[in-house]
Every structure is written in C-alpha cells, then in structure tokens.
Amino acid sequence: MSRDDDELMREINRQVEQAVDIKPALVDLKELSITLAGSFQGATAEEIEELLKDAWRERRLNWVA
C-alpha cells in the first residue's frame, strides 16, 4: 500500500467511527466517495465507494442503495 492508500484507509475508518457514534439512519456512500475522491487522487470514486461499503458492512451500518 502506498502512503496515499494508507491515508485513504485511515479516512474511511474515521468515517466509519463517526457513523458508529452518531448512528445515522442512512449514509449516502456514493456522495461520500465522490467527496473523498477529491482528496485522494490515487483511487476513483467507484473504488472508494466499494471500500466504504466493505467498511460499513463490517460494522453492520446502513447506507443509501
């Protein structure tokens, strides 16, 4: 993993922790992935969305389908 990949995963984990803390009804992961893609040039919004979905599934959180 590159440094940028490590930073992206830290940010995804931070987002998951926030979601766990506030327990929102639904999160729009597509919108979040587009936002994160603007900060992490090494991954596409689609790749980031898949990483977010994996992280959300792991924590049994819900998102907008």
C-alpha positions as CSV (number, residue, x, y, z in Angstrom):
1,M,0.0,0.0,0.0
2,S,1.2,3.5,-0.8
3,R,1.2,6.3,1.7
4,D,-1.9,7.8,-0.1
5,D,-3.7,4.4,0.2
6,D,-2.9,4.3,4.0
7,E,-4.3,7.8,4.4
8,L,-7.4,6.8,2.4
9,M,-8.0,3.8,4.7
10,R,-7.5,6.0,7.8
11,E,-10.1,8.4,6.5
12,I,-12.5,5.6,5.7
13,N,-12.0,4.2,9.2
14,R,-12.6,7.7,10.6
15,Q,-15.8,8.0,8.7
16,V,-17.0,4.6,10.0
17,E,-16.2,5.6,13.5
18,Q,-18.3,8.7,13.1
19,A,-21.2,6.7,11.7
20,V,-21.0,4.3,14.6
21,D,-21.0,7.2,17.1
22,I,-24.0,9.0,15.6
23,K,-25.9,6.0,14.2
24,P,-27.4,7.8,11.2
25,A,-30.4,6.2,9.6
26,L,-28.7,6.1,6.2
27,V,-25.5,7.4,4.7
28,D,-25.0,8.2,1.0
29,L,-21.8,6.3,0.4
30,K,-21.7,7.4,-3.3
31,E,-21.8,11.0,-2.3
32,L,-19.1,10.4,0.4
33,S,-16.9,8.5,-2.1
34,I,-17.1,11.4,-4.5
35,T,-16.1,13.8,-1.8
36,L,-13.2,11.6,-0.7
37,A,-12.0,11.1,-4.3
38,G,-11.4,14.8,-4.5
39,S,-8.8,14.4,-1.7
40,F,-7.3,11.0,-2.7
41,Q,-6.2,11.1,-6.3
42,G,-4.9,7.5,-6.2
43,A,-8.4,6.0,-6.2
44,T,-11.5,6.5,-8.2
45,A,-14.8,7.4,-6.6
46,E,-16.1,3.9,-7.5
47,E,-13.1,2.2,-5.8
48,I,-13.6,4.3,-2.7
49,E,-17.3,3.5,-2.7
50,E,-16.5,-0.2,-2.6
51,L,-14.1,0.3,0.2
52,L,-16.7,2.3,2.1
53,K,-19.3,-0.4,1.6
54,D,-16.9,-3.1,2.9
55,A,-16.2,-0.9,6.0
56,W,-20.0,-0.3,6.5
57,R,-20.8,-4.0,6.1
58,E,-18.2,-4.9,8.7
59,R,-19.8,-2.6,11.2
60,R,-23.4,-3.5,10.1
61,L,-24.2,0.0,9.2
62,N,-26.8,1.0,6.6
63,W,-26.3,3.2,3.5
64,V,-28.4,4.6,0.7
65,A,-28.7,2.0,-2.0
